[in-house]
Amino acid sequence: MSVRVLQINFKFSAPGEDLKKTFTHVVDEIAAVSGLRWKIWIMNEQTQEAGGLYLFDNQESVAAYLEGPLIAGLKDNPALSEISFKQFNVVKHLTAITRGPVKSAA
């Protein structure tokens, strides 16, 4: 099985600090998602864009996350718009050279 990257981006209308506070309420739930190795939280307050980069063990874990309650809550948040979901395979040999933390599952 191959590790999988998920990129989620969205626009937000609330102040950035308020959005960060809102996300602290789900951070532990996200950390506990089955198959998730890590998430990098991203935000550009000037352009009111945010999102995350996720590394999952496999495609099945990504699919389960995208179909689950956390993403449903994201989609239902009235302060968020233009939500996009993109998935990528990892180019392992190049990533290894640039020290990307994406070693394959044993």
Number of C-alpha atoms within 10 A of each C-alpha: 10 14 23 20 23 18 16 17 19 19 19 23 12 14 11 17 10 9 16 13 10 11 14 10 10 12 11 10 10 15 13 10 17 14 18 20 15 17 18 10 13 13 18 12 14 7 9 15 19 19 20 15 16 18 24 22 21 18 19 14 18 23 10 14 19 14 11 12 11 15 13 12 11 15 15 11 11 11 14 19 16 10 15 11 12 10 15 12 13 17 10 15 9 10 13 12 8 9 9 12 11 19 14 12 9 4
